[in-house]
Amino acid sequence: MKQPAKPLLTVGLIVKNEIRCIERCLKSLEPLRKAIPCEVIVADTGSDDGTREMAEKYADLVFDFAWIGNFAAARNAVLDKARGEWFLTMDADEWLDGDFRELTEFLSYPILRQRFNLCGVTVYNYTTPNFESGLYGEFLALRLFKLSSGVRYEGIVHESPKVPKPSYYAMSHLVLHHDGYVDFGGEKSKNKRERNMELLRKKLADDPKDLMTLLQCIESSDNAACFDYLHQAVQGVREEWPSWDVLGASIYRHAVTLYRKYDMPELWDTVREAEKRFPQAMMVRIEINYIAIEACMKEKNYDEAIRRCEAYLQAVEDYHNKRYDQSELTHMVLTAASPFFQREICVKLANAYYEVKDYDAVLSVIRTMPAGRLEDAQLESVLCILLNLQTHSRFDLTNAVSAFWEQISAPDPDKKRADERIFLVSQVAQRAFSWKFRKQEEEKGLARHAYTLFLPLKDQCALGLAAAMVEAEDAEELDRLLSAVEDWGLLPIHALAHAIIAGAAFPLPGDSLPVEILDGLAARLSAIEDDFLQELCLCIDIPEDYDDLNWARGLILAAVQACKWENPEKDFPLVRRFVQLEAAYLPRCYTQELLSSQLPLLPPVHRFGVYLTRAFDALDAGDKTEYVRCVREGLTACESMKPMAKFLMEEVKKAGDGASEELSALAAQVKQMLAAFPEGDPRLEQLRKSEVYRQVASMIE
């Protein structure tokens, strides 16, 4: 790429094996290069994965720099080749946000360019590949500086620019996105950490009281080694080693994080010590306070949790309105101020208010939460709070639940995410419709059933229709509600069970449903408590209508597959009903020729149905031997029906155990005769075909 004659800005990178992200980084600079005179310089320290070749497609200059185990040296090598008035340093795993107006405006004003020589740039450190989640750490990195200031990098690792007589300007709206801390799998992040630790240990050996190096060791080491560095660093803050006042709050944050993670008794003393030493630091007011809130919720200290949540929200407001010392962000990463954690605190605050029975405050907090932006766990928590309010209060929650549904169903950021939210809420809400749950609510004397929360939504979603169904008793009204269901997978299954019991027509006449939907509903009905589906199957008639027959067969198959086969008194009639339905269903699907002589062409479950039908015909005719043979043939045809086949064989055996003494003696004689012949002997086969054998075959087999 042709270099501009007089670049206003040089963007510099050092890279090695960054093929995953180098093109994204360099592409993000293209709009900036069109906006201002700009050059890009890349130092490659030994790539062998195509990084250098990719960089050459975008950069003005790519040169080799032999790695000497010193990051500052590599950065300075790029500085030495820069021709711009200003210099912006980036890493390959970063990319420039599309809104870079703050940078171009700064560089467009000569007065600002003359007044300042060092600028902080906001960096978002993502910890998840879902960059829309709002889950990131935020800090101001010293990335932009005037080349004429005499800037040089220092530090073999975690290098930093040193500017003589710095005059600082904070660009809080210019964002570099960074995903280098995201776990994408593989060994790269582990190797990077081990490489950094090797360099840091050498640095710490030269200066054991360097708090910055100790802090970097804490961040780069595993938990076991981390405690040693942590104790040294905390002691350094207490003894006021150099930079204790600048780095102390970050060191305390790491201490509190580990003490909370391992439930260590030092937690609260360390929290109070940090608040006493650094009362105005955002690291304390936001980060440490967030960890303390988690501890309060675990300890069920809800009053203290409420106080701390409100203090946190005030601190975040101060942070966004720049009511703090912005230089603080140049030496720390602020994580808990991101949108994800703000929403998390609002959820915790609503829960805490609920626990102290301040229901007005609960609703006030929920109204402030953007339901469409909540993560799944947060969304579930808010829904549970609303359900609890419905049962424990007399509040009219119509507006609250309507606003909640409107937000989660809006296509924000897209329809796919909205559908995911709707599915999650529908799954969580299923429990509120169950008979067991409603019975427990009645036993507790609660104000209302939780499912009634959704009644205002009956014209908007399946949950609203389900609530209306459970409230209805009239079959015609239930038919109308069932006809309005658009997505059967979202309908709480207890609502359909209630409609069936109340006499609603299902499937609705003239409204054929695909067999896969019917089978799915039948499978969900089988999970309802108290063997609901099995009892239903024993009561239903054998329908003539094909759609009704499909539904009946789906029900019986689901009941058979869910049956535990532990109660012969109930389970044997279920098998009988299965056989009756198969006898009515299979001739509607197949020709007599297929059913009689071409069974291998049928699907396994249908072959099983044919064999079981034959088995019970034989049993009713008193031919137990043929019955056993057919059951065994069915098992061979369909392995998934093994539990039922095993149950039937055990029942036959029990019946055989009660045979007469004469028949038992005959069976013993036949068994002895069978044992006298080797397998394959023609006489053995002849004996098995005899009438005597047929009389006692079920007892022997």
N, C-alpha and C positions, 0 to 999 in steps of 0.2 A: 504494500500500500504506500502511495506517495506521501512523504512527510510534508506537513504544512511549513511554510517559510518561517513564520514566527509563531510557534504555538503559545497560546496563553496558558495552557494546562498540559502537564505530562502525567499520564497514569502509568504507574509502574507496578510490576508483579514479579515475584520469584516463584518458580514452579518446579515440581518433579512428579511425574506420573499422575497427572490430574485429568486424564481423558474423560472421566465421569462428568466433569463440570466445567472444564476450561472454555468450551464453546459458549455455554450459557453465560459465563462471566463476560467474555469479550463481546458477545452479541448485545448484552445489556448496555454496553458503552456506545453503540452505534448512534442512537438518537442524540447523545451528548456530543458526539463528534460532529454531528450535523449542525448543532446549535452554536458551538464555539470552536475556535481554532484549538485543536487538541491532538496530541500524539500518544501512542501506547508503546511501552517498552517492556519486554519480557526477558528475564534471565532464567535460563533453564539449567538446573543443577544436576542433570543426569537422567532425564526421562528416557524410557525405552518402550512406552506404550502408545506412542503416536501423539503425545501432548505437544511436542515441539512442532510437528508438522501442522497440527491444528492451529497452534498459535500463529504460525507464519501466514495463515489465511486472513488474519484480522489485524495483527500488530504491525506497527511501522518498523520495529526493530526487535529481532529475537537473537540473543547471543548466549553462548555457553559460559557458565561460571562453575569452575571446579569446586565441589562442596568441601569445606574445611571445618565443618562442625560448628559454624558460627553464623547465626541468622543475620546479625547486624552487618557483618562483612558483605553478605549477599545483597542486603538492602542498599548499602552504600555503593555497591558496584552499579546498581541501577541508577542511583542518584547521580553518579558521576557522568552518566550518558544522557541525562535529562536536559532538554533545551527550553522547557517551558518557564514561564514566570512563576507559576505555582506547580506544586507536585501533590498528587493524590496517590496514596499507596493502597493496594487492594490485595486480597488473596484469591486464588483460583476458585475456592469454594464459596465465594461471595458473588453477589450480583447487584447492580445499581437499580434502585427503585425507579419506576417510570416517571415519578414526579420529582425532578431534580431542579425545579425552578429556583430553590433557595441558593443552589450553587451558582447557577448562571447569573442570577441577580447580584450575588456577592461579587462575582468576577467582572460584572458589567459596571460596577461603581468604583471609579478610581480612588475615591475618598476612603472607602472601606479597605481596598487593597493596600493603601498606604498606611492605614491606621493599625492593621492587624498583620501578624506574620505566622500565626498558628491557629488552626481551627479544629474543633471537635466535630465528628460526624456520628450520627446515631447508627448503631449496629444492632440488628435483631438477631440474636442467637437462637435458632430453632432447635427444639429437642425432639420433635416429631416430624415425620415426612408430610403430615397434613398441615401445610403452611397457613390454611384458613382457620385453624383451631384457635388462634390467638395465644398459643402456648410457646412463649419465647422469653429469653432474657434480653434486657435492654441496657446499653451503656453508651457513653460518649467516648469514641476512640479518637486519639490524636492522629488523624490521617491526612490532613490537608495543611500544607505549610508553604511559605514563600521560599524559593530556592536561594534567594540572595541573603536570607537570614543566617546562612552558615550552618544549617541543620545537618546533623549526623546521627546515625543510629548507634545505640549502645546496647550490649547484652547479647550473650551467645544464644539465648533462648528467651522467648517472650520479650523480644527486643522493643525498644521504645526510642522515639526521636528526641534529641536534645537540641533545643533552640536557644541560642544566646539571647538574653533580654526578650523573653517571649511576651507577646501581647495577644491574649487569647480571645477567640470568638466561638460561640457555641452554635452549630448548625443542627438544631434539634429536629428539623423537619426533613433534612436530607438523610435518606436511609440506605444503608447497605444491608442486604439480607445475607445471612450466613447459615449454612446447614452442615458445617463441619463437625458439629457435635451430635448429629443425628446418627443413630445406629442403623446403617444400611446393611449390616452383616459383613462378614469377612474379617480379616486380620488388620486392616489398615488403621483403624482407630486405636487398637491395642498397641500396634507397633509405634504409632505416633506418640502415644503416652509413654511407652518405654524409652523411646528416643529422648523425649523431653526430660524424663526423670534422670537419665544418665547425665545430661548436661546440667541439670539443676543441682544434683548432688555435688558435682565438681564446684559449682559456684558457691554452694552453701559451705563447703569445706574451707573456702577462702575467707568467708565472712559469716560465721555462725549466727550473728545477730542481725542479719539482713531480713527484715520482716517481709519485704516483697518476695524474696526468694522462698521463705517459709510458706507464705500464702500460696505461691505457685506450686510448691510441693504438695500442699494440702489438696489443691484442686486436681493435681495430676496423678496422685498415688492412690492405691486401693485402701480400703477401710482400715486394715490391720496396721499398715505403716502410717496411715493418715493421723492416727491418734498421737503418735510420737511427735510429729511436726506440729499438730494442733496444740499440744500442751506447751511446747516451746514457744509458739507464737502468742498464746494467751499470757504466758508468763512475761513475754516481752512487752506486751501492752501494759500489763500491770507495773512493770518496772520502767516503762516509758522509754523503750529503745527508740532509735531514730525512726521517724515516720509513724509512730504509734497512733498519733492523732489522726493521720490520714487513712491508715489501713486497719485501725482497730475495730471499726464497726463490721467490716467484711470478715475479719477473723472471728469475731463473736458470732456472726451469722453461721459460719461453718461449725462452730462449737455447738450452737443451739440445734442445728440440723442433725448432727450426729447424736447428741444427747436425746433428742426426740425420737430418732429412728430406733435407738436401742433402749428406750425407756430408762434412761439413766437418771439418778436422783439429782445430778448437777443441773438439770434443765432450768428450773425456776430461778435458782440463785444466779445462773449465768444470764438469763433474760433480764432480771432486775439490775444486774451489774452493767449490762450493755445499755439499758435505758437510763441509768444514772450517769454513765460516762459520756454517752452520745445521744442526748434526748432529742435533738433536732435532726439527726441523720436519717435520710430516707431508708437507708439500710436497716435501721432499727425500727422506724415507724411503720414500714411496710413489710420488709422481709422477715425480721425477727418477730414482729407482731403477728404475722400470718402463721408462723410455726406455733406461737403461743396459743392462737385461736384453735388450731387443730388439737392441741393438748387439752384445752378447756372443754372442747366438745367430747373428747374421749373420757375425761374425768367427770362429765355431766355437770360441770360448773357453768351453767347456762347464763347466769347473771354476768359473770366475768367475761364470758364469750361475747355477749351482747355489747358490753362496754368496749371490748377490744375490736369487734367488727366495726362499730361506729367510728372508732379512732382510726382504723385502717382506711375506711372510705373517705374520711376527712384528709388523711395523708395522701391518698391517691388524687383527690381533687387538688390539693396543694401542688402535687407533683405535675399534673397536667397543666396547671396554670402558672408553672414556673415559680412558685413561691417557696424556693429553697436554693441552696447554694449549688448551682449547676456544675461547678468544678468537682463536686462529689462523684458525679457519674464518670469522670475520667479515670478513676481507679477502682471501680467496682461494677459488677453486673447486677442490674436490678431485674429480678425475674418475676416477683409476685405482683408487679404493677400491670402486667399484661392483661388484655381483656379476658382471657380464660380465668385467671385467678380472681379478677374482680367479680365475675359471675359466680365463681366458687364461693367467695365470701358472702355474696348476697344469698345464696342457697343456705349456707350455714347460719346466717343471721335469721332467715325465715324459720329455719328449724328451731333455733334457740328461742325465738319469740313464741313459737308454737308450744314448746316444752314448758314455758312459764305462763302459758294460757293468755298471752296478749294477742288475741286473734286479730284485732284491728291493725296492729303493727305487722302481723304476718301478711295481710292483704296489701298493706302499703308497700312492703318490700317486693312482693310478687309483681305488683303493677310496674315496678321499675325495671324488671328483668326482661330482656329481649328473648322470649321463649324460642324464637326461630334461630337464635345463635347459640343456644345451649348445647353442650356436649351430651351424649347419651345418658351418662350417669347423672348429670345435673338435671336433665329433662325428667328422668325417672323420679328424682327427689322432689321436684316441684309438683309433679302429678300426685305423688303420695301425700304431700302436704295438703293439696286441695281435697283429696279424698278424705283425709283425716279431719279437715275442717268441716266437711259435709256431714260427717257422723258425730262430731263432738260439739258442734255449734248450731245455732239457728240462723246464721248469716245467710243472706240471699247471695249466692255465688254465681248468679246468672251472668253478670257482666264479666266476672273474673274468668269463668270457664270459656265463655264466648271469645274473649280476647286471646286467651291461651290457644284455643283451637285455630283462630284466624292466623296467629303468628306461625304456629308449627306447620300449617298446611299451605302457607304462602311459598311460592317457588324461590326460596332464598337460601343459598345462592343459586340453586337450580331445582328443577322438579324432582330429580333423583334424590337429593337430600331431603326434600319435603316428604317424599314417599317413605324414606327411611324413618323419619320422625313419626309419621302417622303409624307405621307398622309397630314401632317401639311402644308408643303410647297405647295402641290397641292391645298389645301383648301384656303390658303391665296392668292394664285395666281389667283383663279377663278375670283375675282373682276376685274382684269386687262383685262379680255376677254369680259366683259359685254358690251352690246351696249351703255348703258347709260354712262358708264365710258369712253368709247372711244369717244363718242360724246363730253363729257366735255373736254377731252384732245384736240380735234380738235378746240373747241371754245376758248381754252386758247392759241392756236397756239404753242403747244409744239413740240419739235424736232421730236419725234417719239412716237408711241404708246408703252405703257409699256410692252404689251404682246410680242413684238418683242425681248425682252431680251432672250426669250427661243428658238429663232430660231436655235441657234447653237446646241441645244439639240434634234433636230428632230429625230435623229437616236438612242437616248438614253432613252427617257421617254415620257409619255403622254403629258406633258406640251409642249415639243418640237414639237410633232405631231400636237397638237392643234394650236400652232402658225403657223405652215406650212399650216394647213387647212384654217385658217382665211385669209392667204395670197393668197390661191389658188382660182381660179374660174372655172377651167376645171373639169368637172364631173369625167373624167377618173382618173385624178390626185387625186381627192378627194377620189375616190374609193380605190386607192392604199394606201393612207394614212390611211383610215379607216380600211383597212385589216391589218395594222401593229399594231393596238391598242391591247394591251394585258390585260390591266386592265381598264375596262370602268368606274369604280368608280372614277378613278383619272383624267379622261379626262374632262377638262372644258366644261360645257354643251353648252355654246354659240358656241363652235367650231362645235359640232354636228348639232346645229341649222343652222349654216351657210352652212354646207355641204348639209343638206336636202333642204334648199332654192335653193342652186346652182344646184340641180338635181342629187346629188349622190344617188346611190342605197343603201338603208338601210331598213332592214337588208341586208347584202351583199348576193347575190345569192350563194347558196351552203355552206353558213357559218351560220348554225343555232345557235342562242344564246338561252340560257335558258330563260324561261319566266320571272323568277325573275329578271334577268338582264334587260330585255326589260321593265318590269314594273318600275324598279328603274330609268332607263333613262327617261321614260315617266313622272314620278313624278318630276324629276329634270327639265324637259322641261316646266312643268306647272308653275314653279317659275320664268320663264323668263318674263321680263317686257313687257308691251304693249299687254297683252293677246295673246302672240305669239301662244301658244298651241291651244287655242280656235279657232283662225283664221285658223290654220293649219288643225284642225279637220273638219272644215266646207268645206275644199277644197279637202281633200283626197277622193279617190275613194274606193269603197268596193272591196278589192282584192280577187282573187281566190286562190292564193297560201296560204297555211296554215300558214307559218312563217310570211308572210306579214299581214295576217289577225290577227294573235296574236299581232303583233306590232300595227296595227291600233286599235285594241280593247284596248290595254294598253294605247295608247294615249288618246282615247276618255274617258276611265275611269278616267285617271289622270285629264283631263280637267273638267269632271263633278265634281270630288271631290274638285277641286280647285276653281270652279266657285262660285262667291258671289251671284248670282241669283238676281241681281239688275236691269238688263236691258232686259226686255222681248223681245225686238226687236232682240237682239243678242243671248239671252239665249234659247229662245224657239227653234230656228233652231238647237242649240246644242243638245237639247233633242231629236229632230227628228233624227239627225245623230246617236245618241246613240242607238235609237230604231232600225234603219236600220242595224247597225253593230251587234246588238244582234240577230236580225232576221237571219243574215247570219252566225253568229258565233255559236250560241247554237245548231243548228241541226248538226254541224260538231263535237260536243262534246258528245251529248246525243241522245239516241233513241227517237223516237216519243212517245213511251209509257211513258218514264220518263217525257217528256215535257208536256204531256197531263194529265196523271193520277197519277203520283208519284212525284209530285213537292217537297214534304218534304224531299226527298232524295238528292236534289240539294243543293249546297252551297248557303248561303243567297243572295249574290250578283247576282248569276245566277237566283235564284227564282224571285228576283226583276226584272231582265231583261225580264223574261217570262211574268210577270204580266204587265209590262209597254208596252211590245209589244201588248198584248191583249187590253190594255187600248187604245192605239192609233188606233188599228183596229176598236174598238167601236166608238171612236171619229170620225174617218173618215166615219163611217157608220151613224153618226148622233145620236148615242146612248150615251148621256152624262151621264146618270145614270150608265150604265155599265162601262163607262170610270172612273167615280169617284170611283166605287166599286173596280175596278182593281188597281187603284193607291193606295187606302187604303190597299188592300191586299198586295201590294208590300211593303208598309211602314212597315206593320206587319212582313213581311218576312226579311227585312233588315233595321235595325235602322240607319245604317250609311248613307243611302240615304234620310234621313228625310229632309234635306234642299231642295233637288230637288222636293220631293213629296209636300212639303209645297208650293213651288213656283207654281207647277202645279195646286194645289187646289185653290190658290189665283187667278190664271188666269181664272179658271173655274168660280169662283165667280164673277169676273169682267165681264165675258161674260154674266152671268146670270143677272147682274145688268142692262143690256141693253135689257132685254126681253120685249115683248109686254105687254101692260096694261092688256089684257085679260088673258095672261099666268100668270102674276103676281097676278091677282085677284084669278085665280084658285089655285095657290100655297098657297095663304092666306087661302082659304077655306079648302084645304086639311090639312094644318097645324092646323087649328082650330079643324077639325074632329079628328086628331091624338091626340090632347090634351084632348079630351073628354073621351078617353079610358085609363084605367090604364095599365102599363107595364105588359105584360104577357097575356092580354086579347086576345082570339083567333081572335076577330074582328079587332084588331090592326094589326095582322100579315096578315090578309086577305086584309086589305086596302093597306098595303105596297106592295102586289103582284099585285094590280090592274093596269090597263093600265093608268088610270088617274094619279096615283102616279108616275108612270115611266116618265110621261111627265114633271113633275115638281120636281122630286126627287133632281136633282142637285141644284135647287134653295133653296130647304128646307134644304138639308144636308150641 
